[in-house]
Amino acid sequence: MREIARTAGTPTFVYSRATLEGHFDRLQTAFAPIDALLCYSVKSCANLSVLRTLAARGAGMDVVSVGELQRALEAGIPADKCVYAGVGKRDDEIIAALEAGIGLLNVESEAEFENIARIANQLRTSVRCALRINPDVDPKTHRYTSTGKKETKFGVDLERARRFFQQWGHHEYAKLEGLHLHIGSPIYTVDPYVEALKKTCTLIEDLTSDGIEIRSIDLGGGFGADYESDQSPSAMDYADAILPLALPLKSRGIKFFLEPGRSIAANAGVLLLSVLYTKQSGEKRFAICDAGMNALLRPSHYGSFHFVWPVRPADALVPPTRSSALSMQGLVAQDIVGPLCESGDFLALDRALPPLARGDLLAVFTAGAYGMSMASRYNSSPLPAEVLVSGDRVALIRERETVEDLLAHERHVTALL
């Protein structure tokens, strides 16, 4: 990490190829009995080198915009191995997906399906569609990332889903033949998946009685990642709960998709920071770093915990458990904050750490998912660099932005009216 900081600078996201591959392989093995296509959630970490790494393992891609679709295609993933979700698809995005030959287009509402059907009819292009159903299951996660309850903006409730298929299940070009489930993220128990799939099985039986055949089920994603040790079920734990319900459906010829993102990328990345200054204000001690919520939004936005520790702590100091942190000799309670003009610009609060000084390097753990993909240019801060470690090889996979990059799209003013 010290060598990476010396050559690439900070802030920098550093990813491990072996960890990306290991997490993907474990999921692939766990869900092998239903031969599920693992469509990695591009939104979690969208760097082309990350996508290429997973494509080499056989991954498809879960995309939610034309930009993410283009990333997948650029990374060499064929469109027919991509599923396209998203609650607000523009016409140009739908056209791009159809022209590319998207594998599965997930539908969020009646109005959206009518628009997809209209466009497919105009293009005379067939597309396989899956209706996103809202099973009204509480995933027990942050309310901003809970997507399976009736009050969210996502999907169609079960009461309307049957009528939806009765009305639209036989369109000539927009082939409505699948169901899509995505109930939230991160989900740290298996029970919500079991409850959602049980409700889905009931809906499938109702649709079968209506003469409608379901050919695919997209189980979504949302599997947890270990932001702290042993916090999340393993890939096999999720599979052991889901497979008893999924295997009978597979025997009927139903194809399964999964959309893992966080569970693959989160622990594959750390955010490398430099301490700029330390200060004492009243009883509070601060370590002011060269990035904060502009590089990693999760602590400020969701109240999320990320373990933080110096790259090279003083001898004999070991990471504390949360329960014993403040009682450990040699550690000091500190807020790890960024340089932005917001009180909410923090990465860790009242965290027990070794005494820090200007120039110290910090690693923010489990930063591979929803780190760079949610990073912003607030306060005109250029985006961080990204680095991929492959064994003893270290590669810069995204150059650090410069101030010139920030200004490039604003220098030329064009009259519109």
JOLINGI-V474576 format. One record per residue. SS is DSSP state (@ for helix, = for strand, . for the rest). PSI is psi in radians with two decimals (none if undefined). BURIAL is + if it has 16 or more other C-alpha atoms within 10 Angstrom, else -. Layout:
# JOLINGI-V474576
ss:SS psi:PSI burial:BURIAL
ss:SS psi:PSI burial:BURIAL
This chain:
# JOLINGI-V474576
ss:. psi:-0.65 burial:-
ss:@ psi:-0.70 burial:-
ss:@ psi:-0.67 burial:-
ss:@ psi:-0.76 burial:+
ss:@ psi:-0.65 burial:+
ss:@ psi:-0.66 burial:-
ss:@ psi:-0.65 burial:-
ss:@ psi:-0.29 burial:+
ss:. psi:-3.10 burial:+
ss:. psi:2.71 burial:+
ss:. psi:2.53 burial:+
ss:= psi:2.34 burial:+
ss:= psi:2.29 burial:+
ss:= psi:2.13 burial:+
ss:= psi:2.63 burial:+
ss:= psi:2.06 burial:+
ss:@ psi:-0.75 burial:+
ss:@ psi:-0.64 burial:-
ss:@ psi:-0.74 burial:+
ss:@ psi:-0.85 burial:+
ss:@ psi:-0.71 burial:+
ss:@ psi:-0.77 burial:-
ss:@ psi:-0.73 burial:+
ss:@ psi:-0.79 burial:+
ss:@ psi:-0.67 burial:+
ss:@ psi:-0.71 burial:-
ss:@ psi:-0.74 burial:+
ss:@ psi:-0.77 burial:+
ss:@ psi:-0.75 burial:-
ss:@ psi:-0.66 burial:+
ss:. psi:0.25 burial:+
ss:@ psi:-0.60 burial:-
ss:@ psi:-0.43 burial:-
ss:@ psi:0.13 burial:+
ss:. psi:0.78 burial:-
ss:. psi:2.42 burial:+
ss:= psi:2.03 burial:+
ss:= psi:1.89 burial:+
ss:= psi:1.73 burial:+
ss:= psi:2.36 burial:+
ss:= psi:1.80 burial:+
ss:@ psi:-0.57 burial:+
ss:@ psi:-0.44 burial:+
ss:@ psi:-0.66 burial:+
ss:. psi:1.87 burial:+
ss:. psi:0.12 burial:+
ss:. psi:2.42 burial:+
ss:@ psi:-0.63 burial:+
ss:@ psi:-0.59 burial:+
ss:@ psi:-0.78 burial:+
ss:@ psi:-0.73 burial:+
ss:@ psi:-0.66 burial:+
ss:@ psi:-0.77 burial:+
ss:@ psi:-0.59 burial:+
ss:@ psi:-0.63 burial:+
ss:. psi:-0.34 burial:-
ss:. psi:-0.01 burial:-
ss:. psi:0.19 burial:+
ss:. psi:2.51 burial:+
ss:= psi:-3.01 burial:+
ss:= psi:2.44 burial:+
ss:= psi:2.02 burial:+
ss:= psi:2.69 burial:+
ss:. psi:0.20 burial:+
ss:. psi:2.89 burial:+
ss:@ psi:-0.52 burial:+
ss:@ psi:-0.76 burial:-
ss:@ psi:-0.64 burial:+
ss:@ psi:-0.76 burial:+
ss:@ psi:-0.63 burial:+
ss:@ psi:-0.79 burial:+
ss:@ psi:-0.79 burial:+
ss:@ psi:-0.71 burial:+
ss:@ psi:-0.57 burial:-
ss:. psi:-0.02 burial:+
ss:. psi:0.20 burial:-
ss:. psi:2.15 burial:+
ss:. psi:2.58 burial:+
ss:@ psi:-0.52 burial:+
ss:@ psi:-0.04 burial:-
ss:@ psi:0.29 burial:+
ss:= psi:2.45 burial:+
ss:= psi:2.46 burial:+
ss:= psi:1.98 burial:+
ss:. psi:-2.95 burial:+
ss:. psi:2.33 burial:+
ss:. psi:-0.25 burial:-
ss:. psi:1.16 burial:-
ss:. psi:2.19 burial:+
ss:. psi:2.84 burial:-
ss:@ psi:-0.77 burial:-
ss:@ psi:-0.54 burial:-
ss:@ psi:-0.72 burial:+
ss:@ psi:-0.76 burial:+
ss:@ psi:-0.78 burial:+
ss:@ psi:-0.72 burial:+
ss:@ psi:-0.76 burial:+
ss:@ psi:-0.75 burial:+
ss:@ psi:-0.51 burial:-
ss:@ psi:-0.39 burial:-
ss:. psi:0.82 burial:+
ss:. psi:2.50 burial:+
ss:. psi:-0.73 burial:+
ss:= psi:2.26 burial:+
ss:= psi:1.97 burial:+
ss:= psi:2.28 burial:+
ss:= psi:2.33 burial:+
ss:. psi:-0.29 burial:+
ss:. psi:2.88 burial:+
ss:@ psi:-0.79 burial:+
ss:@ psi:-0.68 burial:-
ss:@ psi:-0.73 burial:+
ss:@ psi:-0.73 burial:+
ss:@ psi:-0.68 burial:-
ss:@ psi:-0.73 burial:+
ss:@ psi:-0.78 burial:+
ss:@ psi:-0.70 burial:+
ss:@ psi:-0.82 burial:-
ss:@ psi:-0.76 burial:+
ss:@ psi:-0.69 burial:+
ss:@ psi:-0.75 burial:-
ss:@ psi:-0.69 burial:-
ss:@ psi:-0.18 burial:-
ss:. psi:0.79 burial:-
ss:. psi:2.23 burial:+
ss:. psi:2.51 burial:+
ss:= psi:2.38 burial:+
ss:= psi:2.25 burial:+
ss:= psi:2.58 burial:+
ss:= psi:2.30 burial:+
ss:= psi:2.17 burial:+
ss:= psi:2.02 burial:+
ss:= psi:2.54 burial:+
ss:= psi:1.75 burial:+
ss:. psi:0.07 burial:+
ss:. psi:0.92 burial:+
ss:. psi:2.33 burial:+
ss:. psi:1.98 burial:+
ss:. psi:-0.01 burial:+
ss:. psi:0.85 burial:+
ss:. psi:-3.07 burial:+
ss:. psi:2.47 burial:-
ss:@ psi:-0.39 burial:-
ss:@ psi:-0.38 burial:-
ss:@ psi:0.31 burial:+
ss:= psi:2.03 burial:+
ss:. psi:0.08 burial:+
ss:. psi:0.09 burial:+
ss:. psi:2.75 burial:+
ss:. psi:-0.56 burial:+
ss:. psi:0.01 burial:-
ss:. psi:2.94 burial:-
ss:. psi:-0.01 burial:-
ss:. psi:2.44 burial:+
ss:. psi:-3.05 burial:+
ss:= psi:2.31 burial:+
ss:= psi:2.77 burial:+
ss:@ psi:-0.57 burial:+
ss:@ psi:-0.58 burial:-
ss:@ psi:-0.34 burial:-
ss:@ psi:-0.73 burial:+
ss:@ psi:-0.74 burial:+
ss:@ psi:-0.62 burial:-
ss:@ psi:-0.86 burial:+
ss:@ psi:-0.65 burial:+
ss:@ psi:-0.63 burial:-
ss:@ psi:-0.70 burial:-
ss:@ psi:0.05 burial:+
ss:. psi:-0.08 burial:+
ss:. psi:0.57 burial:-
ss:. psi:2.52 burial:-
ss:. psi:-0.68 burial:-
ss:. psi:-0.73 burial:+
ss:= psi:1.65 burial:+
ss:= psi:1.71 burial:+
ss:= psi:1.71 burial:+
ss:= psi:0.13 burial:+
ss:= psi:2.96 burial:+
ss:= psi:2.49 burial:+
ss:= psi:2.26 burial:+
ss:. psi:2.25 burial:+
ss:. psi:1.83 burial:+
ss:. psi:-0.08 burial:+
ss:= psi:-3.12 burial:+
ss:. psi:2.50 burial:+
ss:. psi:2.58 burial:+
ss:= psi:2.11 burial:+
ss:. psi:0.19 burial:+
ss:. psi:2.77 burial:+
ss:. psi:-0.31 burial:+
ss:@ psi:-0.76 burial:+
ss:@ psi:-0.60 burial:+
ss:@ psi:-0.72 burial:+
ss:@ psi:-0.80 burial:+
ss:@ psi:-0.76 burial:+
ss:@ psi:-0.71 burial:+
ss:@ psi:-0.58 burial:+
ss:@ psi:-0.77 burial:+
ss:@ psi:-0.62 burial:+
ss:@ psi:-0.71 burial:+
ss:@ psi:-0.69 burial:-
ss:@ psi:-0.74 burial:-
ss:@ psi:-0.71 burial:+
ss:@ psi:-0.72 burial:+
ss:@ psi:-0.72 burial:-
ss:@ psi:-0.75 burial:-
ss:@ psi:-0.65 burial:+
ss:@ psi:-0.72 burial:-
ss:@ psi:-0.38 burial:-
ss:. psi:0.02 burial:-
ss:. psi:0.34 burial:-
ss:. psi:2.22 burial:+
ss:. psi:2.20 burial:+
ss:. psi:2.16 burial:+
ss:. psi:-0.26 burial:+
ss:= psi:2.62 burial:+
ss:= psi:2.12 burial:+
ss:= psi:1.89 burial:+
ss:. psi:-0.05 burial:+
ss:. psi:-2.75 burial:+
ss:. psi:-2.31 burial:+
ss:. psi:0.02 burial:+
ss:= psi:2.50 burial:+
ss:. psi:2.88 burial:+
ss:. psi:2.69 burial:+
ss:. psi:1.58 burial:+
ss:. psi:-0.37 burial:+
ss:. psi:2.79 burial:-
ss:. psi:2.32 burial:-
ss:. psi:0.49 burial:-
ss:. psi:-0.54 burial:-
ss:. psi:2.57 burial:+
ss:. psi:2.73 burial:+
ss:. psi:2.96 burial:+
ss:@ psi:-0.73 burial:+
ss:@ psi:-0.59 burial:+
ss:@ psi:-0.82 burial:-
ss:@ psi:-0.78 burial:+
ss:@ psi:-0.73 burial:+
ss:@ psi:-0.53 burial:-
ss:@ psi:-0.62 burial:-
ss:@ psi:-0.66 burial:+
ss:@ psi:-0.70 burial:+
ss:@ psi:-0.52 burial:-
ss:@ psi:-0.53 burial:-
ss:@ psi:-0.58 burial:+
ss:@ psi:-0.76 burial:-
ss:@ psi:-0.55 burial:-
ss:@ psi:-0.67 burial:+
ss:@ psi:-0.66 burial:+
ss:. psi:-0.31 burial:-
ss:. psi:0.09 burial:-
ss:. psi:0.16 burial:-
ss:. psi:2.32 burial:+
ss:= psi:2.40 burial:+
ss:= psi:2.49 burial:+
ss:= psi:2.61 burial:+
ss:= psi:2.67 burial:+
ss:. psi:1.04 burial:+
ss:. psi:2.46 burial:+
ss:. psi:-1.23 burial:+
ss:@ psi:-0.73 burial:+
ss:@ psi:-0.30 burial:+
ss:@ psi:-0.79 burial:+
ss:@ psi:-0.47 burial:+
ss:@ psi:-1.00 burial:+
ss:@ psi:0.08 burial:+
ss:@ psi:0.04 burial:+
ss:= psi:2.58 burial:+
ss:= psi:2.72 burial:+
ss:= psi:2.13 burial:+
ss:= psi:2.15 burial:+
ss:= psi:2.78 burial:+
ss:= psi:2.46 burial:+
ss:= psi:2.16 burial:+
ss:= psi:-0.83 burial:+
ss:= psi:2.75 burial:+
ss:= psi:2.62 burial:+
ss:= psi:2.74 burial:-
ss:= psi:2.30 burial:-
ss:= psi:1.83 burial:-
ss:. psi:-2.22 burial:-
ss:. psi:-0.05 burial:-
ss:= psi:2.43 burial:-
ss:= psi:2.33 burial:+
ss:= psi:2.49 burial:+
ss:= psi:1.96 burial:+
ss:= psi:2.09 burial:+
ss:= psi:3.00 burial:+
ss:. psi:0.11 burial:+
ss:. psi:2.71 burial:+
ss:. psi:-2.08 burial:+
ss:. psi:-0.26 burial:+
ss:. psi:-0.46 burial:+
ss:. psi:-0.67 burial:+
ss:. psi:1.76 burial:+
ss:. psi:-0.39 burial:+
ss:@ psi:-0.78 burial:+
ss:@ psi:-0.74 burial:+
ss:@ psi:-0.71 burial:+
ss:@ psi:-0.73 burial:-
ss:@ psi:-0.09 burial:-
ss:. psi:0.53 burial:-
ss:. psi:2.60 burial:-
ss:. psi:2.26 burial:+
ss:. psi:2.23 burial:+
ss:. psi:2.36 burial:+
ss:= psi:2.38 burial:+
ss:= psi:2.54 burial:+
ss:= psi:2.52 burial:+
ss:. psi:-0.66 burial:+
ss:. psi:1.45 burial:-
ss:. psi:2.91 burial:+
ss:. psi:2.64 burial:-
ss:. psi:2.50 burial:-
ss:. psi:0.02 burial:-
ss:. psi:2.24 burial:-
ss:. psi:2.70 burial:-
ss:. psi:2.38 burial:+
ss:. psi:2.79 burial:+
ss:. psi:2.77 burial:-
ss:. psi:-0.56 burial:-
ss:. psi:-0.52 burial:-
ss:. psi:0.12 burial:-
ss:@ psi:-0.93 burial:+
ss:@ psi:-0.29 burial:+
ss:@ psi:-0.12 burial:-
ss:. psi:2.34 burial:-
ss:. psi:2.38 burial:-
ss:. psi:-0.05 burial:-
ss:= psi:2.62 burial:+
ss:= psi:2.36 burial:+
ss:= psi:2.19 burial:+
ss:= psi:2.66 burial:+
ss:= psi:2.25 burial:+
ss:= psi:1.94 burial:+
ss:= psi:2.89 burial:+
ss:. psi:-3.03 burial:+
ss:. psi:0.02 burial:+
ss:. psi:2.81 burial:+
ss:. psi:1.01 burial:-
ss:. psi:2.35 burial:-
ss:. psi:-0.39 burial:-
ss:. psi:0.13 burial:-
ss:. psi:1.45 burial:+
ss:= psi:2.78 burial:+
ss:= psi:-0.43 burial:+
ss:= psi:2.45 burial:+
ss:= psi:2.41 burial:+
ss:= psi:0.78 burial:-
ss:= psi:2.30 burial:+
ss:= psi:2.00 burial:+
ss:= psi:2.79 burial:+
ss:= psi:2.70 burial:+
ss:. psi:2.33 burial:+
ss:. psi:2.74 burial:+
ss:. psi:2.86 burial:-
ss:. psi:2.33 burial:-
ss:. psi:-0.22 burial:-
ss:. psi:2.55 burial:+
ss:= psi:2.37 burial:+
ss:= psi:2.51 burial:+
ss:= psi:2.18 burial:+
ss:= psi:2.02 burial:+
ss:. psi:2.88 burial:+
ss:. psi:0.78 burial:+
ss:. psi:0.16 burial:+
ss:. psi:-0.43 burial:+
ss:. psi:2.34 burial:+
ss:. psi:0.58 burial:+
ss:. psi:-1.44 burial:+
ss:@ psi:-0.60 burial:+
ss:@ psi:-0.36 burial:+
ss:@ psi:0.10 burial:+
ss:. psi:2.64 burial:+
ss:. psi:2.96 burial:+
ss:. psi:0.45 burial:-
ss:@ psi:2.50 burial:-
ss:@ psi:0.45 burial:-
ss:@ psi:0.83 burial:-
ss:. psi:2.08 burial:+
ss:. psi:2.58 burial:+
ss:. psi:2.64 burial:+
ss:. psi:2.97 burial:+
ss:= psi:2.87 burial:+
ss:= psi:2.45 burial:+
ss:= psi:2.46 burial:+
ss:= psi:2.21 burial:+
ss:= psi:2.15 burial:+
ss:= psi:1.68 burial:-
ss:. psi:-2.12 burial:-
ss:. psi:0.18 burial:-
ss:= psi:2.37 burial:-
ss:= psi:2.19 burial:-
ss:= psi:2.40 burial:-
ss:= psi:1.99 burial:+
ss:= psi:-0.11 burial:+
ss:= psi:2.15 burial:+
ss:. psi:2.58 burial:-
ss:. psi:2.37 burial:+
ss:. psi:2.70 burial:-
ss:. psi:2.95 burial:-
ss:@ psi:-0.58 burial:-
ss:@ psi:-0.70 burial:-
ss:@ psi:-0.69 burial:-
ss:@ psi:-0.60 burial:-
ss:@ psi:-0.21 burial:-
ss:. psi:-0.66 burial:-
ss:. psi:0.02 burial:-
ss:. psi:-0.12 burial:-
ss:. psi:-0.53 burial:-
ss:. psi:2.04 burial:-
ss:. psi:2.23 burial:-
ss:. psi:2.25 burial:-
ss:. psi:2.27 burial:-
ss:. psi:-0.63 burial:-
ss:. psi:none burial:-
